[in-house]
Amino acid sequence: ISFIDQADDNYADVRIMKAYGVDETFSWFMPAAGGSHDVKLGAQYQYGEHYREDQRVTNGRFIFPSDRAFNAADPSTYPERLNVRVPQMVQALSKTHSLGLFVQDKWETTPNLTLTFGLRYDVHVSPVENLWNPFFTDPNEYPVDRNNIQPRVGFAYSMAEGSAVIRGGYGTFYEKQYIDRFEPYILNRPFSTSFIAQFPISDADPGPAAGRLPTDPLLANGPVLNRALVNQLVPPGTMSRNTSTVWLDTPDRILPTQHQVSIGYERQIGPQLSFGADYIHMSNRNMPLRYNLNPGIKANTG
């Protein structure tokens, strides 16, 4: 039976998320311009960052053939393998910049009919360092989707002497990218500058299970990490090829889009009570998907 002693997990994980924003809205009311107009226009900017630090297994994890207490005089209690993170801890910083501009007019054409017209523009910049990415000739390049124009229209019509209203509208909306969505591009590159090494490399040291002292130099002193020897075997700057799943950003990455249509009715049925019902239809486009560019292919029908 295997178990983890002392703690229920081996995490030494740090996440720090920060966001800063500023927005300004200007309102202008025009009471006599073919009906009354309530115009609003403004701008919004937000900067966000997500810092990730992972120090799991940096101090090493020793694996033993049994759960007996370590005894320097008993070879069977020595560790048979060492896992340790080298040559440094994981550090990843994801950043996003979001800018939005909008204008809207609430136009009361008659006492019974109000129309709304709006237009919004968004640009969302998520810089990603595309190291070893074949889709980019320059690792400092990253996609920026600038074609994010969003029209909105709506109406509200009052009936039955103001006791009932029918309303509806249409709008296009662009979703902002979540900041942690870009972390896999940093943590799962083709090559990694932080990885967990195993000693011995190929298999466990056969000595302790057979009652002999281990021959691997990192296990010879028992469960004591020889940091100087680890740094000598895996010097700073060493990289490891990612043999698991590799995430690659692509130049055609764009923001997801949502088209929304609504129609509704509301009626007053008492001095303090009303009934309302709305139908809303939403259609999503360009949702972020991950494609397998190297799928497994069957060699035969077996």
VENDAPE-V842449 format. One record per residue. N is the residue number from 1. RES is the residue in three letters. PSI is psi in radians with two decimals (NA if undefined). Layout:
BEGIN
n:res:psi
N:RES:PSI
N:RES:PSI
END
This chain:
BEGIN
n:res:psi
1:ILE:2.29
2:SER:2.60
3:PHE:2.86
4:ILE:2.13
5:ASP:2.65
6:GLN:-0.75
7:ALA:2.75
8:ASP:-0.03
9:ASP:2.93
10:ASN:0.48
11:TYR:2.46
12:ALA:1.28
13:ASP:2.36
14:VAL:2.31
15:ARG:2.25
16:ILE:2.09
17:MET:2.30
18:LYS:2.58
19:ALA:2.38
20:TYR:2.39
21:GLY:2.76
22:VAL:2.43
23:ASP:2.68
24:GLU:2.32
25:THR:2.33
26:PHE:2.25
27:SER:2.48
28:TRP:2.04
29:PHE:2.19
30:MET:1.81
31:PRO:-0.37
32:ALA:1.37
33:ALA:1.18
34:GLY:0.63
35:GLY:3.06
36:SER:2.48
37:HIS:2.30
38:ASP:1.72
39:VAL:2.36
40:LYS:2.39
41:LEU:2.62
42:GLY:-3.05
43:ALA:2.62
44:GLN:2.43
45:TYR:2.41
46:GLN:2.37
47:TYR:2.30
48:GLY:2.63
49:GLU:2.60
50:HIS:1.95
51:TYR:2.28
52:ARG:2.28
53:GLU:2.22
54:ASP:2.04
55:GLN:0.36
56:ARG:2.34
57:VAL:0.31
58:THR:-0.58
59:ASN:0.07
60:GLY:2.62
61:ARG:2.04
62:PHE:2.44
63:ILE:2.27
64:PHE:2.68
65:PRO:-0.24
66:SER:3.07
67:ASP:0.33
68:ARG:2.64
69:ALA:2.56
70:PHE:2.34
71:ASN:2.01
72:ALA:-0.39
73:ALA:-0.07
74:ASP:1.83
75:PRO:-0.47
76:SER:-0.21
77:THR:0.02
78:TYR:2.68
79:PRO:2.60
80:GLU:-0.09
81:ARG:2.69
82:LEU:2.26
83:ASN:2.31
84:VAL:2.44
85:ARG:2.29
86:VAL:2.88
87:PRO:0.03
88:GLN:3.00
89:MET:2.91
90:VAL:2.31
91:GLN:2.15
92:ALA:2.33
93:LEU:2.02
94:SER:2.41
95:LYS:2.57
96:THR:2.56
97:HIS:2.23
98:SER:2.22
99:LEU:2.29
100:GLY:2.39
101:LEU:2.41
102:PHE:2.71
103:VAL:2.46
104:GLN:2.46
105:ASP:2.11
106:LYS:1.84
107:TRP:1.97
108:GLU:1.64
109:THR:-0.68
110:THR:2.95
111:PRO:-0.34
112:ASN:-0.32
113:LEU:2.23
114:THR:2.26
115:LEU:2.55
116:THR:2.40
117:PHE:2.33
118:GLY:2.76
119:LEU:2.32
120:ARG:2.54
121:TYR:2.29
122:ASP:2.50
123:VAL:2.33
124:HIS:2.03
125:VAL:2.10
126:SER:1.60
127:PRO:2.24
128:VAL:2.28
129:GLU:1.88
130:ASN:1.20
131:LEU:2.39
132:TRP:0.56
133:ASN:2.00
134:PRO:-0.24
135:PHE:-0.16
136:PHE:2.24
137:THR:-0.49
138:ASP:2.12
139:PRO:-0.28
140:ASN:-0.03
141:GLU:2.64
142:TYR:2.69
143:PRO:2.52
144:VAL:2.07
145:ASP:1.93
146:ARG:-0.04
147:ASN:1.16
148:ASN:1.10
149:ILE:2.27
150:GLN:1.79
151:PRO:2.60
152:ARG:2.35
153:VAL:2.65
154:GLY:2.92
155:PHE:2.76
156:ALA:2.15
157:TYR:2.16
158:SER:2.32
159:MET:3.01
160:ALA:0.91
161:GLU:0.67
162:GLY:0.05
163:SER:-0.05
164:ALA:2.63
165:VAL:2.47
166:ILE:2.39
167:ARG:2.79
168:GLY:3.02
169:GLY:2.98
170:TYR:2.48
171:GLY:2.65
172:THR:2.37
173:PHE:2.39
174:TYR:2.26
175:GLU:2.39
176:LYS:2.60
177:GLN:2.31
178:TYR:2.43
179:ILE:-0.59
180:ASP:-0.04
181:ARG:-0.35
182:PHE:-0.09
183:GLU:-0.69
184:PRO:-0.49
185:TYR:-0.45
186:ILE:-0.72
187:LEU:-0.39
188:ASN:0.89
189:ARG:2.97
190:PRO:-0.52
191:PHE:2.56
192:SER:2.45
193:THR:0.03
194:SER:2.12
195:PHE:2.90
196:ILE:2.03
197:ALA:2.65
198:GLN:2.38
199:PHE:2.17
200:PRO:2.81
201:ILE:-0.84
202:SER:-0.69
203:ASP:2.99
204:ALA:2.62
205:ASP:2.19
206:PRO:-0.17
207:GLY:-1.04
208:PRO:-0.71
209:ALA:-0.44
210:ALA:0.13
211:GLY:0.31
212:ARG:2.74
213:LEU:2.55
214:PRO:2.60
215:THR:-0.31
216:ASP:2.25
217:PRO:-0.44
218:LEU:-0.13
219:LEU:-0.15
220:ALA:-0.51
221:ASN:0.26
222:GLY:-2.76
223:PRO:0.99
224:VAL:2.12
225:LEU:2.14
226:ASN:1.54
227:ARG:-0.67
228:ALA:-0.70
229:LEU:-0.66
230:VAL:-0.79
231:ASN:-0.49
232:GLN:-0.70
233:LEU:-0.61
234:VAL:1.48
235:PRO:2.81
236:PRO:2.46
237:GLY:-0.15
238:THR:2.42
239:MET:2.73
240:SER:2.45
241:ARG:2.36
242:ASN:1.88
243:THR:0.07
244:SER:-2.48
245:THR:2.22
246:VAL:2.29
247:TRP:2.28
248:LEU:2.24
249:ASP:2.74
250:THR:2.60
251:PRO:-0.38
252:ASP:0.31
253:ARG:2.22
254:ILE:2.99
255:LEU:2.49
256:PRO:2.60
257:THR:2.52
258:GLN:2.24
259:HIS:2.24
260:GLN:2.28
261:VAL:2.41
262:SER:2.63
263:ILE:2.41
264:GLY:2.87
265:TYR:2.42
266:GLU:2.44
267:ARG:2.41
268:GLN:2.24
269:ILE:0.20
270:GLY:2.97
271:PRO:-0.54
272:GLN:0.43
273:LEU:2.42
274:SER:2.81
275:PHE:2.36
276:GLY:2.62
277:ALA:2.39
278:ASP:2.50
279:TYR:2.24
280:ILE:2.23
281:HIS:2.22
282:MET:2.39
283:SER:2.10
284:ASN:2.49
285:ARG:2.64
286:ASN:0.68
287:MET:2.51
288:PRO:2.20
289:LEU:2.65
290:ARG:2.13
291:TYR:2.47
292:ASN:1.86
293:LEU:-0.08
294:ASN:1.07
295:PRO:2.64
296:GLY:2.47
297:ILE:2.32
298:LYS:2.38
299:ALA:-0.50
300:ASN:-3.09
301:THR:-0.14
302:GLY:NA
END
